[in-house]
Amino acid sequence: MIKNKVTKKLTIKDFEMALGEKLSKFVQDSILSNEFKYKELSEEQNNELILLIIKTLVEENPVKTGDSRINDWEIGWEENLNLLKSKKLKIESLIPKYFSKYNVVRFNGRFIQPISERFEKNTLSILVDYIFDKYLENNIDNIYEFGCGTAHNLLQVRKVNTEVNIWGLDWAKSSQKIIALINKKGIDKKINSHNFNYFKPDIKFNLGKNSIIYTVASLEQVGNRWEKFINYLLLQKPKLCIHIEPIEELLDKNILLDYLSIKYFEKRNYLSGFLSGLKKLEKQNKIKILKADRNNIGSLFIEGYSIIVWQPI
Ligand SMILES: C[S@@+](CC[C@H](N)C(=O)[O-])C[C@H]1O[C@@H](n2cnc3c(N)ncnc32)[C@H](O)[C@@H]1O
């Protein structure tokens, strides 16, 4: 039995182990600016969680991704919009409500129980800081988040670059309303938005020169229908494409938590065949993959934050 009373704190080393590399001073400082207090779980608690996942997979019918979900997203982001309207400059209004539903996260191959507030959201923010710090060069003029929701990730760009134009795209119109308000309230004056559907990319929407695009937990929503979006990007040729998404190919079917995560991806119709598809494009000399790594960080049901970086040739 693991003792379950001791409060621990995620350290820089824990994140370096998760990401498999030494982290920059910027990311280290970002980790230190959070609390990340948690408890280990007992064997019994761990088994209860495994049972909950299996029951969900076998007995429940969680809603699947696809075209019919647009309304759910409209309604969800409308709630954040109303919060933002009612508060003065409150960035917290932009935090999606789906984080921390079960107050359990997976970290380096096990479940842990967060004590600090917004633990999962803040671990994801570290990953966002990590990609911005590593890939947002000074000569970039525009950065686009596709499937940006409330645009809270985009605002993190300002920690590393105050000049770049930031663009939030989403199929939900309430996302564009949020961004208009962010601009109007002066939270960010260089933020822009555009309505964009992965299933029907607006090929007339041209990316500016010197652009980077990224997605965070949103391409996950297309299942195996990612090809049109990738074709759009191949035409637009941004300098870099970055994804923090669930990537089945990077998990190991012979490890229990990975296996359950892959089964959950299937159950919800999350992103599938994406990395294999990119590898095919690489063989055809259409793209170059610069990074494709899992990072051992996730929620109760999935490890959903693997990082892929590629560029059109
Ligand atoms: C889990 S949320 C993530 C939002 C944001 N990236 C974040 O990290 O907070 C998924 C987002 O993908 C968007 N989305 C889902 N399907 C889409 C589609 N077909 N085209 C464009 N956006 C889509 C949703 O509207 C939602 O904003």
PDBQT file of the ligand as one rigid body, heavy atoms in Angstrom, charges set to zero:
ROOT
HETATM    1  C1  LIG A 401     -11.400  21.094 -25.672  1.00  0.00    +0.000 C 
HETATM    2  S1  LIG A 401     -11.702  22.620 -26.449  1.00  0.00    +0.000 S 
HETATM    3  C2  LIG A 401     -10.086  23.345 -26.465  1.00  0.00    +0.000 C 
HETATM    4  C3  LIG A 401     -10.124  24.841 -26.625  1.00  0.00    +0.000 C 
HETATM    5  C4  LIG A 401      -8.766  25.520 -26.508  1.00  0.00    +0.000 C 
HETATM    6  N1  LIG A 401      -7.856  25.063 -27.512  1.00  0.00    +0.000 N 
HETATM    7  C5  LIG A 401      -8.191  25.320 -25.135  1.00  0.00    +0.000 C 
HETATM    8  O1  LIG A 401      -7.124  24.697 -25.008  1.00  0.00    +0.000 OA
HETATM    9  O2  LIG A 401      -8.791  25.807 -24.177  1.00  0.00    +0.000 OA
HETATM   10  C6  LIG A 401     -11.950  22.127 -28.143  1.00  0.00    +0.000 C 
HETATM   11  C7  LIG A 401     -12.172  23.293 -29.103  1.00  0.00    +0.000 C 
HETATM   12  O3  LIG A 401     -12.204  22.809 -30.436  1.00  0.00    +0.000 OA
HETATM   13  C8  LIG A 401     -13.232  23.480 -31.135  1.00  0.00    +0.000 C 
HETATM   14  N2  LIG A 401     -13.655  22.635 -32.253  1.00  0.00    +0.000 N 
HETATM   15  C9  LIG A 401     -14.236  21.417 -32.188  1.00  0.00    +0.000 A 
HETATM   16  N3  LIG A 401     -14.511  20.971 -33.422  1.00  0.00    +0.000 NA
HETATM   17  C10 LIG A 401     -14.107  21.924 -34.305  1.00  0.00    +0.000 A 
HETATM   18  C11 LIG A 401     -14.139  22.061 -35.725  1.00  0.00    +0.000 A 
HETATM   19  N4  LIG A 401     -14.681  21.119 -36.497  1.00  0.00    +0.000 N 
HETATM   20  N5  LIG A 401     -13.597  23.157 -36.267  1.00  0.00    +0.000 NA
HETATM   21  C12 LIG A 401     -13.057  24.132 -35.489  1.00  0.00    +0.000 A 
HETATM   22  N6  LIG A 401     -13.019  24.082 -34.139  1.00  0.00    +0.000 NA
HETATM   23  C13 LIG A 401     -13.541  22.983 -33.550  1.00  0.00    +0.000 A 
HETATM   24  C14 LIG A 401     -14.309  23.689 -30.090  1.00  0.00    +0.000 C 
HETATM   25  O4  LIG A 401     -15.235  24.685 -30.461  1.00  0.00    +0.000 OA
HETATM   26  C15 LIG A 401     -13.474  24.043 -28.879  1.00  0.00    +0.000 C 
HETATM   27  O5  LIG A 401     -13.229  25.406 -28.847  1.00  0.00    +0.000 OA
ENDROOT
TORSDOF 0
